[in-house]
Amino acid sequence: MQPAPSGDALQPLPFGRVTIIGLGLIGSSIARAVRLYMPGARVTGYDADPAVRDVAVRLSLCDAVADTPGAAVADAEFVIFCVPVGAMGEAAASIAAGLPANAVVSDVGSCKESVVEALSAALPGAIIVPAHPVAGTENSGPESGFASLFRNRWCIVTPAPDAPALAVSRVVAFWEQIGAEVETMEPHHHDRVLAVTSHLPHLIAYTIVGTASDLEEVTRSEVIKYSAGGFRDFTRIAASDPTMWRDVFLANKEAVLDMLQRFSEDLSALQRAIRWGKGDELFDLFTRTRAIRRSILEEGQDDARPDFGRAHE
């Protein structure tokens, strides 16, 4: 393997030829990161939308942008699917005939059990090492990506028990070289963890913003005009890609419904505490949740600066 700069030292490239299928926010950010942090690697991109391919060419996101899925993977060592989880099987089937036998296949989906099933069914015998970079913004499209998106963010690698150890180590090295902290996790456990840390918060945000929208006949101008910090942050989350999140909730249905049931029970308890004036119970809950916020800051997973680090001009 060829050497490439990463941090303060030269490290061997985990993959010399990388193919990215799907050039939205995550795919375009991976392309930018590879070209910046692994300049010795060749990046080929493909997107099913011709307009996105045109933008990728204009932005010089990749060394080459292929016109067909088969051409994109013709000489690939590493193929990363950056498409909605509901489209994973179809995208994988589109490259099956042209995928080199020794290529490692991965993805960036936030649901892992369903993705493993879809990739395995479409690419029997392929070397599959799924992954999930826990990073993103509310924006989408190739122009929204940036090379530092994954730096100091977690990427969870979820290999099957029989995945080749060398392939797993190469995928781990890939994410580490573009700046991510890497953890390995069993796919089922991943889906339950992400159901509470990511999927449920998005569902709540969509619900709260939707409720405000339902009241717009009476209060629309007030909701917009007097949006406090909490509501603004919910609208940021609720602005996330609707196709991606529709597929996430359907693909991780079991875990999301389990967490939603637990949340509903806790919400009912909170409702009773407010109704019956149980101030001590409310105070104890808010104290515990404040401690969680401090822990997130200590882990470097958010910005402790005022107003979440927003620039004030």
HELIX and SHEET records of a PDB file:
HELIX    1   1 LEU A   25  TYR A   37  1                                  13    
HELIX    2   2 PRO A   50  LEU A   59  1                                  10    
HELIX    3   3 PRO A   69  ALA A   72  1                                   4    
HELIX    4   4 VAL A   85  ALA A   87  5                                   3    
HELIX    5   5 MET A   88  ILE A   95  1                                   8    
HELIX    6   6 ALA A   96  GLY A   98  5                                   3    
HELIX    7   7 GLU A  113  ALA A  122  1                                  10    
HELIX    8   8 PRO A  142  SER A  144  5                                   3    
HELIX    9   9 ALA A  147  PHE A  150  5                                   4    
HELIX   10  10 ALA A  165  GLN A  177  1                                  13    
HELIX   11  11 PRO A  187  LEU A  194  1                                   8    
HELIX   12  12 ALA A  195  HIS A  199  3                                   5    
HELIX   13  13 LEU A  200  ASP A  214  1                                  15    
HELIX   14  14 GLU A  216  LYS A  225  1                                  10    
HELIX   15  15 GLY A  229  ALA A  238  1                                  10    
HELIX   16  16 PRO A  242  ALA A  251  1                                  10    
HELIX   17  17 LYS A  253  ARG A  275  1                                  23    
HELIX   18  18 GLY A  279  GLU A  298  1                                  20    
HELIX   19  19 PRO A  306  GLY A  309  5                                   4    
SHEET    1   A 2 PRO A   3  SER A   6  0                                        
SHEET    2   A 2 ALA A   9  PRO A  12 -1                                        
SHEET    1   B 6 ALA A  64  VAL A  65  0                                        
SHEET    2   B 6 ARG A  42  TYR A  46  1                                        
SHEET    3   B 6 ARG A  17  ILE A  21  1                                        
SHEET    4   B 6 PHE A  78  PHE A  81  1                                        
SHEET    5   B 6 VAL A 104  ASP A 107  1                                        
SHEET    6   B 6 ILE A 127  ILE A 128  1                                        
SHEET    1   C 3 ALA A 131  PRO A 133  0                                        
SHEET    2   C 3 TRP A 154  VAL A 157 -1                                        
SHEET    3   C 3 GLU A 181  THR A 184  1                                        
END                                                                             
